[in-house]
Amino acid sequence: MFKNSPTVDRIATHILAFEGESKVTFFDGNFSEYEEWRKQTFGDAATRPHRITYRKLTR
């Protein structure tokens, strides 16, 4: 991820985040505010990377 990047904060005024479980979240604010909101919303799980699981393909 982008760690404390002032350039990203100036460019990103809105964020469309594709979270786990195919959930799309719209956030109105810069990247630093989004990271802070995400930590408050998801707690410790927001900072830990997790593996994506896919559904098995069937014919």
N, C-alpha and C positions, 0 to 999 in steps of 0.2 A: 504494500500500500504506500501511499504518499505520506511521509512523516513530516508534519509541521511545515508544509510547503506554502509559502506566502503566494506563490504564483497560482497554485490551484485554488486557493481561497479567493483570489481576485477574479479568476475566470469563471469558476463554478458558482452560479447564483441560484441554481435549482439542481436537484439531484434526483434521478430516476434510478433507484437501487433495486436490483434483482436479488432478493434474499433467498434463503433456502426454502424448500417445499414449493417452488415456483410462485412465490409471493413477490409482487411488484409494489414498491413503496415510493411515493413521491414526497420529497422533502424540499421545503422552501427555505433555503439558506445556503451558506457556504460549506466547504468540506469540513472545516474544524467544528462547526456547529453540528453537522451531521454525525461526526465521530462521537462527540459528546452526548448527543441524543441517543445514539445507538448503544453506548455504554450504559446509560440510564435505563433504557428500555429492555435490553437483553442481559444486562449484568455482566458477569464473568464470561459468559459464552460469546460475547461480542468480540473479545480479544483473542480467543482461542480459535485456531483454524480447524475446520472439520472437513471430513471427506464427503464428497457428494456421492449419494447412492442413486443408481439408476434402476428403473424397472426393467425386468427381463423382457426381451422381445419375443413375441409369440407369432406363430403363423396361423 
